[in-house]
Amino acid sequence: MSVLIYMSGSGAEEELRSLHDWLLNEPDVRRYSRLSLRTAEVKPGEMGGALEAVQVMFEDSATLMNLLLAFAAWRGTRGRRRNEATIAVFERDGIKVTIENASPEAIEAAAKALRAEES
């Protein structure tokens, strides 16, 4: 399985790097998945692509849940400030789920939607 985590708006690159670093330090995510930063495609004449997403590759839905819980913990560290960059879009096999907060209900709904193909 592969999940892409996108953010947009001012500060998105910084927030994606912060999330990537956080996930690398989460033992259950680090142990059972491969993480990478994904850049946007470079168009002719451009110097380099901007950071676009965090990519997480793993084998099972238990790791998906660990990823979502780690995201919720990271999101909780962002304080009460709510800006566009802390709203994340998780994408798996064409299914996109927007997570605006780290509530248990939001995480459960995201897990259910992202596991839809497994049912």
N, C-alpha and C positions, 0 to 999 in steps of 0.2 A: 504494500500500500504506500501511497505517496500523498502527503497533505502539503499544500502550499498555504502559507499564512501571509496575507497582504494587509498593508495599512496605507493610508493616503493622507495627504495634507501636510502642513508644515510640521516638521519634526518626525516624519514617518521613518526616514532612514535611521535616525538616532534610536527611535523606539524599536525598530526591527532588530538593530544590533543589540540593544539591551535585552530583548526577548530571547534572541539567539544565545547570548551569554548566559542568561538565566537557565535556559533549557539544557545547556551543556553542563550546568552544575546540579541538575536534578538527576539523581542516580537512576531512577526507574526509566527516565526518558533516555538518558545517555547510554545506558546499558543495552537497551533493546531497540535502538533506532540509530540512523545516521542523519546528522544535521548538516545543512549547508546554507550559505547565503546565495541567493540567486539574483543576478543582475539582469536588467532589461537588455534586450538585444541592441547591439551597437549598429546604428545606421551609417551609411557611407558619409564620411566627412566629420563624424563625431569622435571625440577623444576616448570615450568609454561609457559604458552603460551605468545608470544609476541603480542603486540597490532596489530590488523590486519585491522580494519575498524571502521568507525563511522556508526552506524545504525540509520536510521530515519524512524519512522513509523507514518503514517498519513492517512487521509480519502479521500482527494480530490486533483485534479490537481492544484487548486489554491495554495495549500500549497507546491506542487512540485515547482511551479514557485517561490514562496517566498524562498524556500530552495536554488534554483539555484541563485537567486539574492543575497541572503546572502553569498553564496559561492563566487560570483563575488566580493562582497565588501571585504570579508576576503582576497581573492587572491590579491586584489589591495593593501592591507597592507603589502604584502610580498616583496614589492620593485621591482626593475628591475631584481633582481637576478633570474635566471631561472635554477632551478636544478630539477632533477628527482622527488624529494619529493614533489614539488609544482605542479606536473602534477597529476591530479586526475582522477580516473575511477569511474564513477557512474554506479551502476548496479541495475536494477529493472526487476524482472521476466525473468532473463536470457539475457536481453538486456544490453549491456555494451557500455558506451559512455565515450570517453576520452576527457577531457577538459584541454588544454594546456595553455590557457590564459583566461582572463575574459572579452573578447570583447563581445559586444552585440550580434554579429553574432554567436559566440561560444555558448553563453547561450541559444539563440533562437533555434539553431540546437539541442542542448542537450535536451531542453524541448520537442521539436517535436519528437525526437527519443524515449525519455522515456515515452511519452504519446501515442506511436504508438498503443498499444493494446486497448486504449479507443476509437479509431476511428471506 
